[in-house]
Structure formats: structure tokens, C-alpha cells
């Protein structure tokens, strides 16, 4: 974990150093909010008497958002970003059982991002890029019926990455509104149990509207 944090700090320092060398860079801060595209999350449930049993959590779309601060030059942006979102569990399935539930989990991540930017017109900009960092996912205790607390509580921290593309509209010389799509890869949550549970690796999208301001 310490090595991962050191790598993230080094990557962020390198990104900002690159930004500092660009022609007339400007600083900015920004926020964005919207929804994630999580629909389901498969898992393996181990009761300790043989092969794990396949299960699934069906999900409703949850909120997603982030805060960032960075530097921007003519064709590049470099930033640090904190992202968070909600996981809404609507149904659990562990064949042959299936039951509606109401559970909420969370994820958090810290990224060092880099983007290529291009001006499409006097008011519209495009950007594409990605980032690496550290993330944490936490799911609540979930169960089927009154006797099978089969799912969780589960959590995991570790390496995370993301890809992003979007458009920005300049409302003034210093401020822009953005529409962006992010593709996230976060750690897969697990619990020792009993019963033990190990969720599959999950990648998912998030669609958000944002605002950024230069200073």
C-alpha cells in the first residue's frame, strides 16, 4: 500500500511538473456530478463446504461526482481528482433464491489525471485522457431471507484507473461547463466470512455534468 501511494504521489508530481513547463499554464478547480451506469455485480459465495456458489447483486444507478484541481496549457491538462459514488443494491440472487433488497454501498478514489485538449471552436473544447490512483469500495451486509446473510459486508482498497472523454463550453474567459463520460476500474470488494464472498472485477461508466473555473 505504501509503495502504491508513493507511486501515485510521484505520478502526480511528474504531471504537475510537465504542466509547469507548458506555455503560459493556468490553474483551475472544478466539480462534476451525475450518475454511474452500474447494473449488476457478480460474486462468488463460499460457505466452506465445497466449490463457491455463484451469486449476483442487481443494482440501480447511483450518484457519482468528483472534485479536482489542476493546471492547463494550450493542449494539455494535469490534475488531481477526488471521486466518489453510491452503489444501490436492489436485488440479490443466489440460485435458486432471489429476493428484492434495499442496500447502499460507496466507492471513493483519488486520481492523478492527464488529458489532451483541443479547441473545436471559439466556445467549445474537447478533451480525452485518463488517470491512475488509489480507490476503495465498500458494500453493506446483505442477505436472503432471515437466515442467510450471504453477501458481505465486503470492502477492498487498492489500485484504480480511469479513462475519460468530454466536451466543454466556455461561458466566460475563466469558466466552462462540461459534459463527460468516465470509464472506471476499482478494486473488487471481498469478505473473509463465513460465508466468504469475492465480487468479480468490475469496470463501469459514469456520465456527469461539470463546472470548472480558472484562477
C-alpha positions as CSV (number, residue, x, y, z in Angstrom):
1,X,0.0,0.0,0.0
2,X,2.8,2.4,0.9
3,X,4.5,1.7,-2.5
4,X,1.2,2.4,-4.3
5,X,0.8,5.7,-2.5
6,X,4.4,6.7,-3.3
7,X,3.8,5.8,-7.0
8,X,0.6,8.0,-7.1
9,X,2.4,10.9,-5.4
10,X,5.3,10.6,-7.9
11,X,2.9,10.4,-10.8
12,X,1.1,13.5,-9.6
13,X,4.4,15.4,-9.2
14,X,5.5,14.4,-12.7
15,X,2.2,15.5,-14.2
16,X,2.3,18.9,-12.5
17,X,6.0,19.4,-13.4
18,X,5.1,18.7,-17.1
19,X,2.3,21.2,-16.8
20,X,4.6,23.8,-15.3
21,X,6.8,23.6,-18.4
22,X,4.0,24.3,-20.8
23,X,3.5,27.7,-22.3
24,X,1.5,30.0,-20.0
25,X,-0.3,27.4,-18.0
26,X,-3.2,28.4,-15.8
27,X,-4.6,26.8,-12.6
28,X,-8.2,25.7,-12.3
29,X,-10.6,24.0,-9.9
30,X,-13.7,22.0,-10.9
31,X,-16.6,19.9,-9.8
32,X,-18.8,17.4,-11.6
33,X,-21.8,15.3,-10.7
34,X,-24.2,12.8,-12.4
35,X,-24.9,9.0,-12.4
36,X,-23.0,5.8,-12.7
37,X,-24.0,3.0,-15.0
38,X,-23.7,0.1,-12.6
39,X,-26.4,-2.5,-13.3
40,X,-25.2,-5.7,-11.7
41,X,-22.2,-7.2,-9.8
42,X,-21.5,-10.9,-9.8
43,X,-19.9,-12.6,-6.8
44,X,-18.7,-16.0,-5.6
45,X,-20.0,-17.0,-2.2
46,X,-18.0,-19.6,-0.2
47,X,-19.8,-21.5,2.6
48,X,-16.8,-23.6,3.2
49,X,-18.1,-27.0,2.1
50,X,-17.0,-27.2,-1.5
51,X,-16.9,-25.0,-4.6
52,X,-18.1,-21.4,-4.2
53,X,-21.7,-20.7,-5.4
54,X,-22.3,-18.0,-8.0
55,X,-24.4,-15.1,-6.9
56,X,-25.4,-11.7,-8.3
57,X,-26.4,-8.3,-6.9
58,X,-28.6,-6.3,-9.2
59,X,-28.1,-2.6,-9.0
60,X,-29.9,0.7,-9.6
61,X,-28.0,3.6,-11.0
62,X,-26.3,5.6,-8.2
63,X,-25.0,9.1,-8.0
64,X,-21.4,9.9,-9.0
65,X,-19.3,13.0,-8.6
66,X,-15.9,14.5,-8.1
67,X,-13.7,17.5,-7.2
68,X,-10.4,18.4,-9.0
69,X,-7.7,21.0,-9.1
70,X,-5.1,21.3,-11.8
71,X,-3.1,23.2,-14.4
72,X,-4.0,23.7,-18.0
73,X,-1.9,24.8,-21.1
74,X,-3.0,25.2,-24.7
75,X,-3.3,21.4,-25.4
76,X,-2.9,19.7,-22.1
77,X,-4.5,19.4,-18.6
78,X,-2.9,17.8,-15.5
79,X,-4.9,17.4,-12.3
80,X,-5.5,15.7,-9.0
81,X,-9.1,14.5,-8.5
82,X,-11.2,13.0,-5.7
83,X,-14.2,10.9,-6.9
84,X,-17.0,9.2,-5.0
85,X,-20.2,7.5,-5.8
86,X,-23.0,5.4,-4.4
87,X,-23.9,1.8,-5.1
88,X,-27.6,1.0,-4.8
89,X,-28.4,-2.7,-4.4
90,X,-32.0,-3.6,-5.5
91,X,-32.0,-7.5,-5.7
92,X,-29.8,-10.4,-4.6
93,X,-29.7,-13.8,-6.4
94,X,-28.1,-17.0,-5.1
95,X,-29.5,-19.8,-7.2
96,X,-32.3,-20.8,-6.8
97,X,-33.1,-17.9,-4.4
98,X,-33.8,-14.4,-5.4
99,X,-35.1,-11.5,-3.3
100,X,-35.6,-7.7,-3.5
101,X,-33.4,-5.8,-1.0
102,X,-32.5,-2.2,-0.2
103,X,-28.8,-1.8,0.4
104,X,-26.3,1.1,-0.3
105,X,-22.6,1.0,-0.7
106,X,-19.9,3.6,-1.5
107,X,-16.7,4.0,-3.5
108,X,-14.0,6.6,-3.2
109,X,-10.9,7.2,-5.3
110,X,-8.0,9.7,-5.7
111,X,-6.5,10.1,-9.2
112,X,-3.7,11.8,-10.9
113,X,-5.1,12.6,-14.4
114,X,-3.7,13.8,-17.7
115,X,-5.6,15.0,-20.8
116,X,-5.1,16.1,-24.3
117,X,-7.3,19.1,-25.1
118,X,-8.3,20.8,-28.3
119,X,-10.3,23.8,-29.1
120,X,-13.1,22.9,-31.6
121,X,-14.5,26.5,-31.9
122,X,-14.3,29.8,-30.1
123,X,-16.5,28.4,-27.3
124,X,-16.2,24.6,-27.4
125,X,-13.3,22.4,-26.2
126,X,-12.8,18.7,-26.4
127,X,-10.6,16.6,-24.0
128,X,-9.6,13.0,-23.7
129,X,-7.3,11.2,-21.2
130,X,-7.1,9.2,-18.1
131,X,-5.6,8.7,-14.7
132,X,-4.2,6.3,-12.1
133,X,-4.6,6.2,-8.4
134,X,-6.0,4.6,-5.3
135,X,-9.6,3.5,-4.7
136,X,-11.8,1.9,-2.0
137,X,-15.1,0.1,-2.4
138,X,-17.4,-0.8,0.4
139,X,-20.6,-2.8,0.3
140,X,-23.0,-3.3,3.2
141,X,-24.2,-6.5,4.9
142,X,-26.9,-8.0,2.6
143,X,-28.8,-11.2,3.0
144,X,-31.5,-13.5,1.6
145,X,-34.4,-14.1,4.0
146,X,-33.9,-14.1,7.7
147,X,-31.2,-16.8,7.9
148,X,-28.7,-16.2,5.1
149,X,-26.5,-13.2,5.5
150,X,-24.6,-14.3,2.4
151,X,-23.4,-11.0,0.9
152,X,-20.9,-9.0,2.9
153,X,-20.1,-6.7,4.5
154,X,-17.4,-6.5,1.9
155,X,-14.7,-4.0,1.1
156,X,-11.3,-3.5,-0.7
157,X,-8.7,-0.8,-1.2
158,X,-6.1,-0.8,-3.9
159,X,-5.0,0.4,-7.4
160,X,-7.6,2.1,-9.6
161,X,-7.6,3.7,-13.0
162,X,-10.0,5.6,-15.3
163,X,-10.4,6.8,-18.8
164,X,-12.4,10.0,-19.7
165,X,-13.6,12.0,-22.7
166,X,-15.8,15.1,-22.8
167,X,-16.7,18.4,-24.2
168,X,-16.5,21.8,-22.5
169,X,-18.4,25.0,-23.3
170,X,-16.8,28.3,-22.3
171,X,-19.3,30.5,-20.6
172,X,-16.6,33.1,-20.0
173,X,-12.8,33.5,-20.4
174,X,-12.3,31.8,-17.0
175,X,-15.3,29.4,-16.6
176,X,-16.6,26.4,-18.5
177,X,-19.4,23.8,-18.2
178,X,-18.6,20.3,-19.3
179,X,-20.3,17.0,-20.3
180,X,-18.1,14.0,-19.8
181,X,-18.1,10.2,-19.7
182,X,-15.7,8.3,-17.4
183,X,-14.8,4.6,-17.5
184,X,-13.7,3.4,-14.1
185,X,-11.9,0.3,-12.8
186,X,-11.9,0.0,-9.0
187,X,-10.8,-2.8,-6.5
188,X,-13.2,-5.7,-6.2
189,X,-14.7,-6.0,-2.7
190,X,-14.4,-9.2,-0.6
191,X,-15.0,-10.5,2.8
192,X,-13.4,-13.4,4.7
193,X,-16.8,-14.6,6.1
194,X,-18.1,-17.0,7.0
195,X,-19.5,-17.2,4.4
196,X,-16.7,-15.7,2.4
197,X,-17.6,-13.6,-0.6
198,X,-15.5,-12.3,-3.5
199,X,-17.0,-10.0,-6.0
200,X,-15.8,-10.1,-9.6
201,X,-13.6,-7.4,-11.1
202,X,-15.9,-4.6,-12.2
203,X,-15.5,-1.8,-14.7
204,X,-18.3,0.7,-15.2
205,X,-19.1,4.1,-16.6
206,X,-20.3,7.4,-15.2
207,X,-22.0,10.3,-17.0
208,X,-21.6,13.7,-15.4
209,X,-22.0,17.4,-15.9
210,X,-19.3,19.7,-14.5
211,X,-18.1,23.2,-13.9
212,X,-14.5,24.5,-13.9
213,X,-13.0,27.9,-13.1
214,X,-9.6,29.2,-13.8
215,X,-7.7,31.2,-11.1
